[in-house]
């Protein structure tokens, strides 16, 4: 597992997330551990190195 730190797009708090580098491209929704708003996570790995990461708000 790979720990990655980023800012929540809603409350701007720094949070961390565990990512699995064995899955090359990942897109899923996870709630912020601080404000509980849904964040769309997109992560891309190449040779088990993180090459892309986006944490975006979900438009309602």
N, CA and C atoms as a LAMMPS dump frame, in Angstrom:
ITEM: TIMESTEP
0
ITEM: NUMBER OF ATOMS
180
ITEM: BOX BOUNDS ff ff ff
-5.0000000000000000e+02 5.0000000000000000e+02
-5.0000000000000000e+02 5.0000000000000000e+02
-5.0000000000000000e+02 5.0000000000000000e+02
ITEM: ATOMS id mol type element x y z
1 1 1 N 0.846 -1.187 0
2 1 2 C 0 0 0
3 1 3 C 0.885 1.243 0
4 2 1 N 0.329 2.302 -0.544
5 2 2 C 1.05 3.55 -0.748
6 2 3 C 0.246 4.665 -0.068
7 3 1 N 0.841 5.37 0.904
8 3 2 C 0.14 6.458 1.58
9 3 3 C 0.379 7.764 0.82
10 4 1 N -0.725 8.458 0.527
11 4 2 C -0.643 9.707 -0.226
12 4 3 C -1.399 10.8 0.526
13 5 1 N -0.785 11.969 0.67
14 5 2 C -1.395 13.11 1.349
15 5 3 C -1.877 14.12 0.312
16 6 1 N -3.043 14.712 0.57
17 6 2 C -3.607 15.711 -0.332
18 6 3 C -4.594 16.585 0.436
19 7 1 N -5.061 17.657 -0.21
20 7 2 C -6.036 18.545 0.409
21 7 3 C -7.438 18.201 -0.066
22 8 1 N -8.38 18.221 0.871
23 8 2 C -9.781 18.02 0.528
24 8 3 C -10.239 19.206 -0.328
25 9 1 N -10.946 18.946 -1.44
26 9 2 C -11.402 20.045 -2.293
27 9 3 C -12.562 20.847 -1.694
28 10 1 N -13.099 20.403 -0.575
29 10 2 C -14.201 21.111 0.093
30 10 3 C -13.709 21.94 1.279
31 11 1 N -13.038 21.29 2.221
32 11 2 C -12.663 21.963 3.476
33 11 3 C -11.181 22.345 3.516
34 12 1 N -10.406 21.918 2.521
35 12 2 C -8.982 22.242 2.375
36 12 3 C -8.097 21.664 3.468
37 13 1 N -8.624 20.753 4.265
38 13 2 C -7.807 20.075 5.283
39 13 3 C -6.885 19.069 4.604
40 14 1 N -5.693 18.894 5.162
41 14 2 C -4.777 17.87 4.679
42 14 3 C -5.229 16.518 5.21
43 15 1 N -5.408 15.565 4.313
44 15 2 C -5.794 14.214 4.698
45 15 3 C -4.897 13.229 3.954
46 16 1 N -4.899 11.988 4.416
47 16 2 C -4.099 10.963 3.744
48 16 3 C -4.995 9.802 3.346
49 17 1 N -4.513 9.05 2.371
50 17 2 C -5.271 7.921 1.869
51 17 3 C -4.289 6.818 1.487
52 18 1 N -4.677 5.577 1.713
53 18 2 C -3.873 4.443 1.28
54 18 3 C -4.316 4.018 -0.111
55 19 1 N -3.365 3.943 -1.022
56 19 2 C -3.633 3.543 -2.398
57 19 3 C -2.916 2.225 -2.684
58 20 1 N -3.51 1.407 -3.534
59 20 2 C -2.939 0.115 -3.889
60 20 3 C -2.213 0.233 -5.233
61 21 1 N -0.881 0.217 -5.248
62 21 2 C -0.152 0.375 -6.506
63 21 3 C -0.258 -0.822 -7.454
64 22 1 N -0.841 -1.927 -7.012
65 22 2 C -0.994 -3.078 -7.902
66 22 3 C -2.145 -2.878 -8.893
67 23 1 N -3.005 -1.874 -8.645
68 23 2 C -4.089 -1.538 -9.565
69 23 3 C -3.638 -0.3 -10.333
70 24 1 N -3.401 -0.447 -11.631
71 24 2 C -2.745 0.6 -12.419
72 24 3 C -3.547 1.903 -12.487
73 25 1 N -4.845 1.819 -12.756
74 25 2 C -5.697 3.01 -12.831
75 25 3 C -6.887 2.808 -11.902
76 26 1 N -7.125 3.788 -11.031
77 26 2 C -8.196 3.685 -10.049
78 26 3 C -9.043 4.951 -10.082
79 27 1 N -10.352 4.784 -10.043
80 27 2 C -11.283 5.898 -9.903
81 27 3 C -12.381 5.438 -8.97
82 28 1 N -12.593 6.178 -7.905
83 28 2 C -13.644 5.837 -6.953
84 28 3 C -13.992 7.056 -6.115
85 29 1 N -15.039 6.938 -5.311
86 29 2 C -15.49 8.022 -4.449
87 29 3 C -15.267 7.617 -3
88 30 1 N -14.688 8.541 -2.242
89 30 2 C -14.469 8.312 -0.812
90 30 3 C -14.796 9.609 -0.076
91 31 1 N -15.419 9.486 1.087
92 31 2 C -15.775 10.66 1.874
93 31 3 C -14.554 11.215 2.6
94 32 1 N -14.496 12.553 2.693
95 32 2 C -13.439 13.216 3.462
96 32 3 C -13.584 12.82 4.918
97 33 1 N -12.489 12.487 5.557
98 33 2 C -12.536 12.077 6.967
99 33 3 C -12.775 13.256 7.906
100 34 1 N -12.671 14.486 7.41
101 34 2 C -12.888 15.674 8.233
102 34 3 C -14.306 16.23 8.043
103 35 1 N -14.682 16.541 6.786
104 35 2 C -15.978 17.194 6.535
105 35 3 C -17.049 16.25 5.992
106 36 1 N -16.686 15.02 5.668
107 36 2 C -17.6 13.965 5.206
108 36 3 C -18.192 14.189 3.817
109 37 1 N -17.684 15.149 3.054
110 37 2 C -18.157 15.342 1.689
111 37 3 C -17.515 14.316 0.756
112 38 1 N -18.221 13.903 -0.314
113 38 2 C -17.69 12.898 -1.233
114 38 3 C -16.619 13.482 -2.156
115 39 1 N -15.508 12.777 -2.271
116 39 2 C -14.392 13.19 -3.119
117 39 3 C -14.184 12.118 -4.188
118 40 1 N -14.118 12.533 -5.435
119 40 2 C -13.794 11.587 -6.497
120 40 3 C -12.283 11.499 -6.605
121 41 1 N -11.765 10.314 -6.38
122 41 2 C -10.332 10.044 -6.404
123 41 3 C -9.975 9.368 -7.716
124 42 1 N -8.942 9.867 -8.372
125 42 2 C -8.383 9.22 -9.551
126 42 3 C -6.884 9.082 -9.311
127 43 1 N -6.39 7.857 -9.401
128 43 2 C -4.968 7.601 -9.184
129 43 3 C -4.457 6.697 -10.297
130 44 1 N -3.256 6.991 -10.751
131 44 2 C -2.634 6.172 -11.783
132 44 3 C -1.222 5.799 -11.37
133 45 1 N -0.886 4.545 -11.556
134 45 2 C 0.441 4.035 -11.2
135 45 3 C 1.133 3.481 -12.429
136 46 1 N 2.445 3.624 -12.441
137 46 2 C 3.274 3.021 -13.481
138 46 3 C 4.501 2.446 -12.782
139 47 1 N 4.726 1.155 -12.94
140 47 2 C 5.819 0.466 -12.252
141 47 3 C 5.768 0.72 -10.746
142 48 1 N 4.552 0.681 -10.198
143 48 2 C 4.271 0.878 -8.774
144 48 3 C 4.649 2.26 -8.247
145 49 1 N 4.818 3.24 -9.145
146 49 2 C 5.064 4.631 -8.757
147 49 3 C 3.822 5.446 -9.119
148 50 1 N 3.399 6.311 -8.228
149 50 2 C 2.245 7.167 -8.479
150 50 3 C 2.607 8.212 -9.532
151 51 1 N 1.902 8.197 -10.674
152 51 2 C 2.195 9.138 -11.757
153 51 3 C 1.053 10.126 -11.985
154 52 1 N -0.11 9.862 -11.395
155 52 2 C -1.251 10.751 -11.529
156 52 3 C -2.11 10.645 -10.277
157 53 1 N -2.579 11.788 -9.772
158 53 2 C -3.51 11.792 -8.644
159 53 3 C -4.381 13.024 -8.742
160 54 1 N -5.69 12.802 -8.666
161 54 2 C -6.652 13.904 -8.615
162 54 3 C -7.672 13.632 -7.518
163 55 1 N -7.982 14.668 -6.757
164 55 2 C -9.032 14.619 -5.742
165 55 3 C -9.979 15.765 -6.059
166 56 1 N -11.169 15.427 -6.562
167 56 2 C -12.086 16.448 -7.052
168 56 3 C -13.421 16.384 -6.314
169 57 1 N -14.052 17.563 -6.19
170 57 2 C -15.392 17.575 -5.607
171 57 3 C -16.367 16.993 -6.609
172 58 1 N -17.472 16.498 -6.111
173 58 2 C -18.505 15.92 -6.948
174 58 3 C -19.614 16.951 -7.074
175 59 1 N -19.839 17.419 -8.28
176 59 2 C -20.868 18.431 -8.511
177 59 3 C -22.236 17.813 -8.289
178 60 1 N -23.069 18.539 -7.569
179 60 2 C -24.406 18.001 -7.251
180 60 3 C -25.477 18.728 -7.993
